[in-house]
Amino acid sequence: MRKTIIYFLLTAILFGCNMNPNKEERIKKLETENKIFLEKINYLENRIELNQTNKTVTKENNMDLGAFSVSLSVKDLKVSMKFYENLGFVQLGGDLQKNYLIMKNQNSLIGLFQGMFEGNILTFNPGWDENAKEIETFVDIRKIQEELKSNVINIGTEIDKNTSGPASFMTTDPDGNVILIDQHR
């Protein structure tokens, strides 16, 4: 919007140059100044955008939820598997005989589950990376539970904080999306 206004102002000035005796010189000078001015505006807009992006990325965050995947409730596991294979996903884990598959494409994970739950679930796995490999250091699910409780987030059935190892809990976001925090180790 600012560029458009500036362009129109400079165009009006250029038209005013038609009445001046040195109009060719003045037009060239104004065109050069206009180009420099627009470059400065672009530079400043890029800097503003970069600063806003950096603020978002560098926001303090102590809660590492682990690997993320979407767990999809499917009607026919074989049909769904074929569909996601056509999108470039490959089987990372699971078992057709047990009615679930974990599919991967680059860093994206999708769990396909037949007859195990209703609706789709956003899933986080503390202690795992996106290849279902254990990571050396991670935030235990009990610490995540305490952090969510301190932020007044309802987590349903609580995990006993005096235990260790595998555990899970579910919560629901304000729009009704179910979130599963599922630690396997």
N, C-alpha and C positions, 0 to 999 in steps of 0.2 A: 504494500500500500504506500509506504513512504517513498519507494522508488518511483512509483507512478506519479505521485505529487511532484517530486523533484523533477522528473522528466517533463511534466507539463509546465512547470515554472521556467525551466531552462529553454523549453521550446518557445515560450512567450517572449523571453529575453532575446532569443535568436530572431524572432520575427521583428522585434523592435530594432534589431541591427540593420534591417533592410532600409531604414531611413538614414543610417549613418554613412558617411563617405568611405570609411575604412571597413565596410561590412565584411569583406572576405577575411581579413585578418582577425576581426573580432569573432567571427563565426568559428574559425579554426581554434582560436584561443578558448572560447567557451566549450567547444566540443572536447578539447583536451582536458579542461577543468572538469567537465561533466564526467568524463571517463575516469579520471582520478578520484573524483568524489564518489562515484558508484563503486569503485574498487574498495574504497575505505568503508563504505556502508556494508559491502559483502564481508569484508574482513571482520568488522565489529559484530555483525550478525552471527558469523561462524564462531567467534570467541564466546558470545553469549550462549549459544547452543552448546558449545563444548563445556562451559562452566556448569550449565544446568545438568548435562549428562554426568560430569564428574561428581557433582553433589549427589546424584542418585546412586552412582556406582560405589562411592566411598562412604556411604551412610554406615554408621556403626551398626554391626550386626553380629551378635554373639551366638545366635541360634542356627547352627548348621543342621539341617534336617536330613542330610544324606541324599542318596540317589532318589530322583523323582521319576515317577511313571504314572500313566493313566491306566487304571484297571477298568476294563470294559466288560460289562455283562453281555454275552453274545448268545444268540439263539442256536447257531450251528457252528461249532468250533472249527470244523474243517473248511467251511465256506469262508469264515472270517480269516482263517490262516492264509488261505489262497489270496484273498483280497489284499491283506497287508503285505504278503510276499510280492504282489504286483506293484505295491508302493515302494518296494525296495527293502522291506524289513526281512530279517532272517531270524530263525528261532535261536534264542539264547538259552532258554531253559524251559522247564515245565514238561508235561507229558500228555499227549492226546488221551491216553487211557485214564488219566486222573482228571480229565476235563479242564485243563488249563495249560496255557503256553505263555511264555515271556518272549516277546518279539523286539528286535532292536534294529534301528537304522541310524547310523552314526552315533550321536549321543542321546537319541530319543528312544524311550522305552515304552512299550505298551504291553499290558497284561491282558490276555483274553481268557475269560472265565465263563464256562457254560454251566448254568444251574447252581451256582454257588451263592449268588447274592442278587438283589434287585438293584437296578440303576448302575451308574458308573461312579467310580471312586478315584479321587486324587490320592496317590500313595507316595509316602516318603519312607526310605529305609536307612535309618541311622546306622553307621558302621559299614555301609557298602558304597562302592562307586557304581557308575552306570554299567559296569560289566559284571555286577553281582560279586565282585571281589572285595574281600575285607580290606578296609583302610586302617592304617596304623593307629591314628588318633581320631576320635570322634566324640560327639556329645551324646552321652547316654540318654536313653529315652526317659528316664526318671527325672533328669535335669530339664529336659524339654517340657515334660509334664508340669514341673514346678514353675517354669517360666510362663507357660500358658495360663496356669492358674493365677499367677501374680498379675497377669494382664486381663483377668476376669473372663477367661475363655472357658466355656463348659466343655469338659473332656469326657463326660459320661462316666463309665466305670474306671476308677483310678487304679493305677499300678501301685502295689505296695512298695514304698520307697526304700524299704529295708532289704529288698531282693536285688538280684543282679541277673544279667543274661537276657535271653530272648523275652520280649514282651510287646504288647501293642495296645493302642487305644484309638478311639475314633472321636472326631468332633465334626461339627457342621458349620459351614460359613454362613454369613447373613443371608445368602441367596439360596440356601438349602443344599449346597454341594457338600457331599460327604468327603471327609479327609481322614485317611488312615495313616497313622504313624506306626510302622511295623519294624521292630528291631529283631533281627534273626540270630544275634550272637550275644 
